[in-house]
Each structure stands twice: as C-alpha cells, then as structure tokens.
Amino acid sequence: MTPARRAAPLLPLAALVALAGCGDSTEAQQEIEAQAEAIEESYDAEAEVVEALAEGAPEPEQDAAEARAKDLRQQGDSEREHLNNMADELDEIMPAQQPAQQ
C-alpha cells in the first residue's frame, strides 16, 4: 500500500482533531471512533476483494491471497485501535466544555 493511500483515511481525522477544540470533546471522541470504524471496514472490504479475486486460482495463489487478506484485516484492526486510543487521549487532555453559567 502506498504512503499516500495510507495517509488518505487519516486526513478526515486530522480535521476532526482540529475541530475538537471548538466543541465538546465527547462529541469529538465519538467522531474519531466513527472514523476509526469506517477505516477498519474499508480494510475488511479490501480483504474480501482480495479473497474473491483469488477464488478458483491455483492453491498457492489462494493461500497468498488469504495471507494478504489476513494482513489487511490486522492492519484495519490496528488502525482502529490506534485511532480509538487517540480519541481516548483527546478526551483526557481536553476537558468537556462547561455549560454557560447564568
């Protein structure tokens, strides 16, 4: 996977983190977690495509495709976990906005 392709899913996350200072950190955390879930799902979908393309191929090619699909799924899990950890850290360092006192 090219570096540009790896970085592309993180661009919306960067925008969310930048906006996090403007709103409730819990809301920002939820947005990051939703983005993390979407990124993981994209890796899972790519893994399914890799497996589907190898159907009917000779066994060594199918085995290689299964290994690649497993790697993609693990990468998706890793990305999701990393982003969820970032969301937790964001929640810790940015206290929730206090309601306006009247």
N, C-alpha and C positions, 0 to 999 in steps of 0.2 A: 504494500500500500504506500502510495507516495506521501511525503510530508504534507503537501497541500491538502490532500484528501483527508488525512488525519486531523488537520487543524480546522477544516471546514465546519465540523459539528460543534467546535468549541467557540466559534465566533458568536453565535447567539448567547452562549453562556457569558461571554465577556460583556456583552451589552446588558445582560440581566444583573451581573455583579455591579456594573457601573450605575444602574438604576436603583440598586438596593439601598443606597444611601438616601434616596428620595422617598422611600416608602417603608412599610412595615417589614422588618427582617423576616418574620414568619412567612409573609407573602413571597418575599424573595427566595427564601428557602424552598418553598413549595414549587416555585417556578424552576429553580435549578433541578430539583428532584424530578419534575416532569420532563425537563430536557434530557436528564440522565436516562430516564426510562425510554424516551424516544430514540436516543443514541443506541442503547442496548438492543432495542427492537430492530434497528436498521442493520446491526451486525448479525442478528439472528436471521433476518431476511436474506442477507447476502450469503450466509452459511447454507440456507435452504436452496438458494440458486446454485451454489457450487455443487451440492449433492445432486440436485436434479439434473444438472448438465452431465454428471458422470454416470447416470443411470444407463445401463446397457453397455457401458465401456468395459474393457478388459479389467479383471480383478485388481491388478496393480494400480490402475488409474482410479478405480473406485476407492481403493484404500487410501491413496494420496488425497483424493477429494474429501474423504471422511476426516482425515487428519487436518486438512486445511479448514474444514467446517468447524471442527472442534476448536482449533486455534482462534477462529473468528468469534465463536461464542464466548471463549475465555476472554478475549480482548474486550468484547462488549460488556461482560460482567465486570472486568477490571475498570473500564471507563465509568460505568455506572457507580461502582463503589467509590472510585476516586471523586467523582462529582458530588455524590451524597456526602462524603467526608468534607468536601469544600463547603457544602451547604450548611453542615453542622458547625463548621468553624466560623462561617459567616454569622450564623445565629449567635454564637458565643461572643464574637467581637463587636457586633452591632446590636446594642440593646433595642428592644421593640420600642417604637415611637410611643411616647406617653400621650394620653388624650389631653386635649386642651383643657386647662382649668378655667372654670367660670366664676 
